[in-house]
Structure formats: C-alpha cells, structure tokens
Amino acid sequence: MRRDELRNRQMKLLGNAFVHRKVERDIHAALDMLRATRLDTREPSNVVIHGAPGVGKSFIIEQYLSQRRHISRENGSLRQDLLAIELEGATSPVLIAAEMAAQLGLSELPRGRIASDTGPITHAVKHQMLMQGVEMIIIDEFHHIAPNEGYGTASRIARWVKSLSKKKERSRQAPFGQREANIPIVMVGTRKVHDLVLKDPELLSITPYFFEIGRYTHDTPEEQRRWQMLLADLDDKLPFSEFSGLGNPVLAFKIHQVTYGFLRQLSQLIMEAGRLAIERGLSRIGEAELYESVNNQRLLLRVGNILDCGSHTERSSISNPFDSGQSKPMES
C-alpha cells in the first residue's frame, strides 16, 4: 500500500475510533425498549439524559441514530422512525416545532413564529409524525429551551412537551386516545433539563427515565482503574501496529490531568496526537506526540475551567505534563 493511501486509511480509522461504555449500552437498551412497547401503554414514557458539557451525551445519541434510524420513501411518502433535533442557542417551543416541521417536509405553516403559533404548528407536526411512523423524538441540547428557570417557564415548556408526546383526542373507538400517538421524547442536555422536568409534577409523571452521564473521576483506586481500562480499550481501537500504552498508570494520570476525565477533551488530545504520529510514520503514539498535541491545543491546559456538573468549582490552568522527548542539556 502506498504511503499516502496508508496515511488516509489510518486517519479515517483514527476518526472513527470510539469506546463503548456501559452507560451507552444502558441508554440504547432503554430507548429500544420504549420504542418497542409504546403501543402497549396509555401514556408515553419520556427520557432525560443529562450531564456536563463534554461528557459524551451527544456522542451517545449520534451512535444511536447511526445504528437505529431508518428513513425511506414509500409510494412517494416520507417514512422515518426517529426524529432528531439539535438546539442551538436560546430557543422556544414554537421554533423547535417549526424545525420539526421542516424535517418532516411540511411547508404550509403559519408564517409567524410567535407563541400563539405553537399550538397549530405542534398539531400539524404531530399529525405528520403519525403519518410518517415516528416512534421517538430526540432533542439534543434541550437546556437551550429554558434560558431562565422560573416556574412559569417550566410550566409552559411542560405543557408543550406533553402535547407533543401524547394526544388527548378521544373517540368511541379509542376512548383513551390513539396508542400510536404515544411518542416518547428524549430530552438531552445539562443539569437544567433534569431540574426543568422536576418542576412540573405531570411532566415528571410521564418521564420515568433519568440517565446522568458524568466525567471520569480519578480519586480512588477503583476510579483510576476504570479510567485506565477506558484508555486501554481506546488504545486497542487506534490504527497503529503497536499499543501506545495509554492505560499505563503513569501515562493515564497525565492524560487525566489534561482532560479532567471529559471525553470531548480526551478525543481532542488523542486525535491530534494520532495525527502527528501518522504524519511521522510512527507505529504508535508516543509521549512526545501527546506533548505536542497539548501545545497545539492550548485550551486543553485550561480544561479545568469547565464546570463540573452540579458544582461551581474549577481548576486553574496546569502545565503540560507530558515529556517532549527532547533531551535537556546537563547542568554544569
């Protein structure tokens, strides 16, 4: 294989390297179960997935969508089993409903995007979801829907979530409403999402599943072993002919110093170090590549400024803990 072909192949494998965690398997299993049983219950069972920025929430959702989502056209009509929305910046139910309408292919909607449009747009969205066979709605970065945490805000959002996830229309044939209208909503975001749901008793009553995703701590021997096992598993996924020794206790400690146990920062560290190793034709990532990766991404040295979920403590900047691989002159 030519050198440039090998490099391109290694870079692609490096970008796809990831480690399955127990929390990921638990969440995927719960979402599968809720989709499979939603027609057996009178009300939907919603889900909250929360944690600090950088712990891997969005990655878990991305993996689920890549493995489970199916979109097709049958006789010219769109069919999709999962509807996924990622919120960007402060938003509101009416804007989210409008984004859902766009994904569902709806074009004839109220022109305005004011609060009074929420009901009509949501009703149209719900009808179209039933037509397309949507089984679950996933809303990532859900905390952007609540820029403030007042009771009134929580109540309005709760009413909208309930109107979207279940249908109150009843008939003689369906006295409890249409079972296929039970569409669970997965709300993904920071601790604010958890607190928002707790503020409304009725929304809480149809949201029985809460998953908290935390960073990897490194205080006790058991926590250190768990971190080392994660790194060893990641090491096994890397596209090199030799192991890089990421799970070695000494190196694992240095990696934790830089990443603070956040998977986003771990990915940034290893991706850049791996790129450097590939460019240099090395058979593994060395500590010198980790050193340069940190120097090339100075934000890694300030990762402690990321607030730990639920606390207001932060670490100050640290010095680069890795060995540059350059010999130092002996002191006379």
Buried (B, 14 or more C-beta within 10 A) or exposed (E): EEEEEEBEEBBEBBEEBBBEBEBBEEBBEBBEEBBEEBEEBEBBBBBBBBBBBBBBBBBBBBBBEEEBBEEEEEEEEBBBBBBBBBBEEEBBBBBBBBBBBEBBEBEEBBEEBEEEBBBEBBBBBBBBBBEBBBBBBBBBBBBBBBEEEEEEBBBBBBBBBBBBBBBEEEEEEEEEBBBBBBBBBBBBBBBBBBBBBBBBEEBBEBBEBBBBBBBBBBEEEEBBEBBBEBBBBBBEBBBBEEBBBBBBEEBBBBBBBBBBBBBBBBBBBBBBBBBBBBEEEBEBBBBBBBBBBBBEBEEBBEBBEBBBBEEEEEEEEBEBBBEEEEEEEEEE
